[in-house]
Amino acid sequence: MGTQSKKETVTCDGGAYNGHPLVYLDIAKKGSVKCPYCSRDFTHDFDEKNET
């Protein structure tokens, strides 16, 4: 299961167990992205109420 975020850019450092260099990932363009180091999935949580 991945992580959802309302932000367009997320960060990943692998957490305490799977630590790796801090990376910034853009999820706004495709709606989801996978961390190139630890393969953690991030998806953009589009809030339809706030879209114009």
N, CA, C and O of each residue as an XYZ file, in Angstrom:
208
protein
N       0.847     -1.176      0.000
C       0.000      0.000      0.000
C       0.889      1.235      0.000
O       1.898      1.278      0.705
N       0.518      2.240     -0.789
C       1.320      3.444     -0.918
C       0.900      4.531      0.051
O       0.027      4.348      0.899
N       1.550      5.656     -0.106
C       1.290      6.822      0.716
C       0.579      7.878     -0.112
O       1.001      8.179     -1.228
N      -0.494      8.443      0.424
C      -1.227      9.496     -0.274
C      -0.831     10.850      0.285
O      -0.564     10.990      1.478
N      -0.795     11.860     -0.604
C      -0.438     13.210     -0.192
C      -1.240     14.216     -0.984
O      -1.495     14.014     -2.171
N      -1.638     15.293     -0.343
C      -2.321     16.385     -1.025
C      -1.319     17.355     -1.652
O      -1.703     18.216     -2.443
N      -0.038     17.220     -1.304
C       1.008     18.078     -1.856
C       1.426     17.584     -3.233
O       1.276     16.405     -3.554
N       1.954     18.501     -4.047
C       2.400     18.135     -5.388
C       3.802     17.537     -5.391
O       4.174     16.815     -6.315
N       4.576     17.842     -4.355
C       5.930     17.295     -4.219
C       6.051     16.644     -2.854
O       5.661     17.227     -1.843
N       6.590     15.438     -2.828
C       6.786     14.717     -1.566
C       8.272     14.414     -1.408
O       9.036     14.473     -2.372
N       8.667     14.092     -0.191
C      10.045     13.688      0.071
C      10.059     12.258      0.595
O       9.098     11.788      1.204
N      11.162     11.587      0.344
C      11.337     10.224      0.853
C      12.783     10.059      1.276
O      13.708     10.413      0.546
N      12.962      9.511      2.477
C      14.309      9.204      2.955
C      14.440      7.733      3.335
O      15.436      7.321      3.929
N      13.438      6.956      2.991
C      13.465      5.527      3.257
C      13.060      5.123      4.657
O      12.905      3.935      4.937
N      12.884      6.092      5.543
C      12.531      5.773      6.919
C      13.736      5.290      7.712
O      14.843      5.194      7.182
N      13.516      4.994      8.962
C      14.603      4.607      9.859
C      15.231      3.267      9.467
O      16.443      3.093      9.592
N      14.426      2.332      8.999
C      14.926      0.992      8.688
C      15.627      0.935      7.331
O      16.700      0.344      7.209
N      15.022      1.546      6.313
C      15.558      1.500      4.950
C      16.127      2.845      4.529
O      15.883      3.279      3.403
N      16.866      3.511      5.380
C      17.344      4.858      5.107
C      18.125      4.988      3.806
O      18.878      4.093      3.423
N      17.933      6.108      3.142
C      18.658      6.446      1.924
C      18.692      7.965      1.805
O      18.033      8.645      2.592
N      19.439      8.525      0.847
C      19.478      9.976      0.703
C      18.074     10.553      0.492
O      17.224      9.924     -0.138
N      17.848     11.735      1.017
C      16.568     12.414      0.870
C      16.351     12.777     -0.591
O      17.215     13.391     -1.217
N      15.192     12.394     -1.139
C      14.842     12.739     -2.515
C      13.507     13.456     -2.525
O      12.643     13.199     -1.686
N      13.344     14.360     -3.485
C      12.098     15.086     -3.697
C      11.446     14.505     -4.940
O      12.079     14.390     -5.989
N      10.178     14.139     -4.815
C       9.462     13.478     -5.910
C       8.232     14.282     -6.299
O       7.442     14.670     -5.438
N       8.068     14.532     -7.595
C       6.933     15.291     -8.119
C       5.809     14.321     -8.466
O       5.951     13.497     -9.368
N       4.686     14.421     -7.743
C       3.562     13.525     -8.021
C       2.435     14.227     -8.750
O       1.426     13.598     -9.068
N       2.581     15.520     -9.023
C       1.504     16.293     -9.640
C       1.291     15.939    -11.114
O       0.153     15.921    -11.583
N       2.350     15.664    -11.835
C       2.243     15.430    -13.279
C       1.507     14.141    -13.629
O       0.600     14.142    -14.461
N       1.900     13.049    -12.994
C       1.324     11.742    -13.326
C       0.315     11.248    -12.303
O      -0.426     10.301    -12.570
N       0.278     11.881    -11.132
C      -0.652     11.448    -10.098
C      -0.077     10.411     -9.153
O      -0.643     10.150     -8.091
N       1.059      9.813     -9.538
C       1.726      8.858     -8.662
C       3.188      8.755     -9.064
O       3.563      9.081    -10.191
N       4.006      8.296     -8.125
C       5.429      8.125     -8.392
C       5.974      7.075     -7.430
O       5.429      6.869     -6.345
N       7.047      6.417     -7.837
C       7.708      5.404     -7.009
C       9.104      5.911     -6.688
O       9.818      6.383     -7.573
N       9.492      5.816     -5.428
C      10.823      6.238     -5.014
C      11.867      5.370     -5.719
O      11.770      4.143     -5.696
N      12.865      6.001     -6.346
C      13.871      5.212     -7.061
C      14.803      4.425     -6.141
O      15.486      3.512     -6.605
N      14.849      4.753     -4.856
C      15.714      4.043     -3.911
C      15.008      2.870     -3.236
O      15.524      1.752     -3.233
N      13.831      3.122     -2.664
C      13.183      2.082     -1.853
C      11.875      1.555     -2.448
O      11.237      0.675     -1.870
N      11.486      2.089     -3.589
C      10.281      1.658     -4.315
C       8.981      1.953     -3.571
O       7.952      1.344     -3.862
N       9.016      2.875     -2.622
C       7.784      3.281     -1.930
C       6.905      4.049     -2.910
O       7.383      4.925     -3.631
N       5.615      3.714     -2.929
C       4.668      4.358     -3.831
C       4.026      5.569     -3.175
O       3.623      5.516     -2.013
N       3.933      6.659     -3.927
C       3.246      7.867     -3.488
C       2.182      8.205     -4.523
O       2.445      8.151     -5.724
N       0.993      8.550     -4.069
C      -0.077      8.966     -4.969
C      -0.612     10.318     -4.526
O      -0.644     10.639     -3.338
N      -1.028     11.100     -5.511
C      -1.575     12.424     -5.232
C      -3.039     12.256     -4.854
O      -3.815     11.646     -5.591
N      -3.407     12.797     -3.707
C      -4.784     12.742     -3.217
C      -5.500     14.002     -3.682
O      -5.549     15.003     -2.968
N      -6.058     13.939     -4.898
C      -6.749     15.092     -5.461
C      -8.019     15.358     -4.673
O      -8.856     14.471     -4.506
N      -8.154     16.577     -4.193
C      -9.352     16.984     -3.452
C     -10.285     17.663     -4.450
O     -10.116     18.842     -4.760
N     -11.268     16.919     -4.949
C     -12.168     17.429     -5.975
C     -12.932     18.657     -5.544
O     -13.327     19.461     -6.388
N     -13.153     18.824     -4.245
C     -13.907     19.971     -3.736
C     -13.154     21.277     -3.977
O     -13.783     22.318     -4.164
N     -11.813     21.243     -3.977
C     -11.017     22.450     -4.108
C     -10.592     22.758     -5.528
O      -9.995     23.808     -5.767
N     -10.879     21.876     -6.487
C     -10.496     22.118     -7.866
C     -11.458     23.091     -8.511
O     -12.660     23.062     -8.246
N     -10.919     23.961     -9.367
C     -11.767     24.918    -10.074
C     -11.792     24.639    -11.545
O     -12.459     25.350    -12.296
